[in-house]
Structures are given as structure tokens and as C-alpha cells.
Amino acid sequence: RRSSAGFRDRVFRMLLGCGLLGTFVYLPSYSFATRFVDAVVIQQNRFPLQVGDVLLVRRFSNGRSTPSVGDVVQYQIANDSVMGRTPAGAAARYLIEGARIDRVLAGPGQVVAWVGGQLTVDGQRSRLRPLNSAGASQSVEVTLPPDSWFILLRTDVVTAEFQPTQENWKKWSIVKTPQIEGRIVWRSWPWSRIGFVDD
């Protein structure tokens, strides 16, 4: 009986501790953080992002902030479409639009080449990679215009289900500063995946 009572006491203390931690630490911290950042919930699996992941985004406002090379950002891709086939073999057109999340690989004025899964910037090999670099065999070579950034579209089902051309990749990879909405600062949920977003 004493052992059973002791076990119940330990469980009660543990639950009480978790409740107090959530009430007085996690929830206030989350509320404070969301005054300065927005929360984005991932709607589809695309490594390393999973359905249900909650990402905190620090918004760039009024053009006063710009990304840095290496940042993982949320950005709006210019509306486009690409023809391909579904897994069942039927012809289909995939519409590309809306928000995307990936890493900034190079910045304005730089000469960029992504060939065979290797990034070269201004003639020098770079260790930076898009979030999902596995199987990224497409080739893209471009000199970035002013106010433009190189973001390789990899966290999108279009790269898995369709066959974009080299020109498609080039067009999607040049992202203007106004298209970049903010920097991903943290994954706040689920508990098992809390931390920085990386590959």
C-alpha cells in the first residue's frame, strides 16, 4: 500500500510539474514570441518538413529587413505551371503558387551554378544546401540580378511528381526581395521535433 501510495504521489507531482511548466513557462513564452513572429503550420510532408510542424517566422517589414545567405525563409513563389504526369500516368498540369519554405543559397549579383548536387557561387564551391537536397539532380546556372536571391525549390511536390525543365528551375530559383516574407527562426511543435529547421 505504501508503495502504491508513493507511486501515485510521484505521478501526481509529475503531472503537477508539467501543468505548472506549461502554464507559467511554455504558454507565456509562446504568447510573448508570437507578438514578434507568426506561426506557420505545415500542410504536407516534404523532407525535412512534416505535416503538423509549427514554424515560427520573423517577418520582414516594409523592406527594412532583408535575408542573409544561409537563412531558411518563407517566400511567395511567382505563379507558374508545369506539365507532367501523375503517378498513375495521366497527363496533368501542376499550378505553382503561394508560400514556400527553403534556404537562401546566394544573393544579389552573385554567379550561381547548381550542377550535380553541388553549389558553386562566384566560382567557389559552397557548403550550403537546400533543405531537401536528396536527389536534386537538376542543373541551374544564373547570374542573379540586383535585389534577387537564389532559392532552389526543393520542398515542393512538383519536384517529385513532375519533370520541370531547366528553364523552369531557373525561373523559380530567382526570388526578388519583396517575395521573401520572413526568416524561419524555430520549429515550436511537435515536442519531438522542436529546434532549428535544417536538413
C-alpha positions as CSV (number, residue, x, y, z in Angstrom):
1,R,0.0,0.0,0.0
2,R,2.8,2.3,0.9
3,S,4.5,1.6,-2.5
4,S,1.2,2.2,-4.3
5,A,0.7,5.5,-2.5
6,G,4.2,6.6,-3.2
7,F,3.8,5.8,-6.9
8,R,0.5,7.8,-7.0
9,D,2.3,10.7,-5.3
10,R,5.1,10.7,-7.8
11,V,2.7,10.6,-10.7
12,F,0.7,13.5,-9.2
13,R,3.9,15.5,-8.6
14,M,5.0,14.9,-12.2
15,L,1.6,15.9,-13.7
16,L,1.5,19.0,-11.5
17,G,5.0,19.9,-12.5
18,C,4.1,19.5,-16.3
19,G,1.0,21.6,-15.8
20,L,2.9,24.4,-14.0
21,L,5.6,24.3,-16.6
22,G,3.1,24.6,-19.4
23,T,1.0,27.3,-17.7
24,F,3.8,29.5,-16.4
25,V,6.7,28.9,-18.8
26,Y,5.7,27.5,-22.2
27,L,2.4,29.3,-22.8
28,P,3.6,32.8,-21.7
29,S,6.8,32.3,-23.7
30,Y,4.8,31.3,-26.8
31,S,2.4,34.2,-26.3
32,F,5.3,36.6,-26.0
33,A,7.1,35.2,-29.0
34,T,4.1,35.3,-31.3
35,R,3.9,39.1,-30.7
36,F,7.1,39.3,-32.8
37,V,6.7,36.2,-35.1
38,D,4.0,34.4,-36.9
39,A,3.3,30.7,-36.6
40,V,3.0,28.6,-39.8
41,V,1.6,25.1,-39.8
42,I,3.0,22.7,-42.5
43,Q,0.2,21.1,-44.5
44,Q,2.1,18.4,-46.5
45,N,5.1,16.2,-45.9
46,R,8.3,17.3,-47.8
47,F,11.5,16.4,-46.0
48,P,12.6,17.8,-43.6
49,L,9.2,19.4,-43.1
50,Q,6.3,17.2,-41.9
51,V,2.5,17.7,-41.6
52,G,1.7,19.4,-38.3
53,D,5.1,21.1,-37.9
54,V,4.7,24.6,-36.4
55,L,7.3,27.0,-37.6
56,L,7.9,30.5,-36.2
57,V,8.5,33.1,-38.8
58,R,10.1,36.5,-38.1
59,R,8.5,38.8,-40.7
60,F,10.5,41.3,-42.7
61,S,8.5,44.5,-42.6
62,N,8.4,47.5,-45.0
63,G,11.6,46.5,-46.8
64,R,13.7,47.5,-43.8
65,S,15.0,43.9,-43.4
66,T,16.4,41.6,-45.9
67,P,17.5,37.9,-45.7
68,S,21.1,36.8,-45.4
69,V,22.6,34.0,-47.4
70,G,22.1,30.8,-45.4
71,D,18.8,31.8,-43.9
72,V,15.8,29.5,-44.1
73,V,12.9,31.7,-45.3
74,Q,9.3,31.8,-46.2
75,Y,8.7,33.3,-49.6
76,Q,6.0,33.7,-52.2
77,I,6.8,32.0,-55.5
78,A,5.7,33.7,-58.7
79,N,2.7,32.0,-60.1
80,D,3.5,29.4,-62.8
81,S,2.5,26.0,-64.0
82,V,4.3,22.9,-65.4
83,M,3.1,19.9,-67.4
84,G,3.8,16.4,-66.3
85,R,2.2,13.1,-65.4
86,T,0.6,11.8,-62.2
87,P,1.9,8.6,-60.6
88,A,-0.9,6.8,-62.4
89,G,0.5,8.1,-65.8
90,A,-2.3,10.6,-66.6
91,A,-1.2,13.9,-68.1
92,A,-1.7,16.8,-65.7
93,R,-0.8,20.5,-65.2
94,Y,0.6,21.4,-61.8
95,L,0.0,25.0,-60.6
96,I,2.8,26.5,-58.6
97,E,1.8,29.4,-56.4
98,G,1.7,30.6,-52.8
99,A,4.2,30.4,-50.0
100,R,7.2,28.1,-50.0
101,I,10.0,27.5,-47.4
102,D,13.6,26.9,-48.2
103,R,17.2,28.1,-47.7
104,V,18.7,31.2,-49.4
105,L,21.8,29.9,-51.2
106,A,23.2,33.1,-52.8
107,G,22.5,36.8,-53.0
108,P,22.3,39.8,-55.4
109,G,24.9,40.0,-58.2
110,Q,26.4,36.6,-57.5
111,V,27.1,34.0,-60.2
112,V,25.5,30.7,-59.2
113,A,25.6,27.2,-60.5
114,W,23.9,24.2,-59.1
115,V,25.1,21.1,-61.0
116,G,25.0,17.5,-60.0
117,G,24.0,18.4,-56.4
118,Q,26.9,20.8,-55.9
119,L,26.5,24.5,-55.4
120,T,29.1,26.9,-56.8
121,V,28.9,30.7,-56.0
122,D,31.2,33.1,-57.8
123,G,33.4,30.2,-58.9
124,Q,33.8,28.8,-55.4
125,R,32.2,25.7,-54.0
126,S,29.7,26.4,-51.3
127,R,28.7,24.1,-48.5
128,L,25.1,25.4,-48.4
129,R,22.3,23.1,-49.5
130,P,18.6,23.5,-50.0
131,L,16.5,21.9,-47.2
132,N,15.9,18.8,-49.3
133,S,19.0,18.2,-51.3
134,A,18.4,14.5,-51.8
135,G,18.0,13.6,-55.5
136,A,18.4,17.3,-56.5
137,S,19.9,16.4,-59.9
138,Q,18.6,19.4,-61.9
139,S,21.1,21.9,-63.3
140,V,20.7,25.7,-62.8
141,E,23.2,28.4,-63.8
142,V,22.3,32.0,-63.3
143,T,23.8,35.5,-62.6
144,L,21.5,37.0,-60.0
145,P,20.0,40.4,-60.8
146,P,20.0,43.2,-58.2
147,D,17.6,42.7,-55.4
148,S,17.4,39.0,-56.1
149,W,18.2,35.8,-54.2
150,F,18.8,32.2,-55.2
151,I,16.5,29.7,-53.6
152,L,16.2,26.3,-55.1
153,L,12.6,25.0,-55.0
154,R,13.0,21.7,-53.2
155,T,10.3,21.5,-50.5
156,D,7.5,21.1,-53.1
157,V,5.8,18.0,-54.5
158,V,6.4,19.4,-58.0
159,T,10.0,18.2,-57.8
160,A,8.8,14.7,-57.0
161,E,5.8,14.2,-59.3
162,F,6.7,16.2,-62.4
163,Q,9.6,16.9,-64.8
164,P,10.4,20.6,-64.8
165,T,12.7,21.9,-67.5
166,Q,16.0,23.7,-66.8
167,E,14.2,27.0,-67.7
168,N,11.5,26.2,-65.1
169,W,14.2,25.7,-62.4
170,K,16.0,28.9,-63.4
171,K,12.8,30.9,-63.3
172,W,11.7,29.5,-59.9
173,S,15.1,29.9,-58.3
174,I,15.4,33.7,-58.8
175,V,13.4,35.3,-55.9
176,K,13.0,39.0,-55.6
177,T,13.4,40.6,-52.1
178,P,9.7,41.7,-51.9
179,Q,8.7,38.0,-52.4
180,I,10.6,37.0,-49.2
181,E,8.2,37.3,-46.2
182,G,10.4,36.3,-43.3
183,R,13.0,34.1,-41.7
184,I,12.2,30.8,-40.1
185,V,13.6,31.1,-36.6
186,W,12.3,27.9,-34.8
187,R,10.2,24.8,-35.0
188,S,8.0,25.0,-31.9
189,W,5.9,21.8,-32.4
190,P,5.8,18.9,-32.1
191,W,7.8,18.4,-28.9
192,S,9.9,15.6,-30.5
193,R,11.0,18.0,-33.3
194,I,11.5,21.3,-31.5
195,G,14.6,23.1,-32.8
196,F,16.1,24.7,-35.8
197,V,14.8,23.7,-39.3
198,D,17.6,22.0,-41.2
199,D,18.2,19.0,-43.4
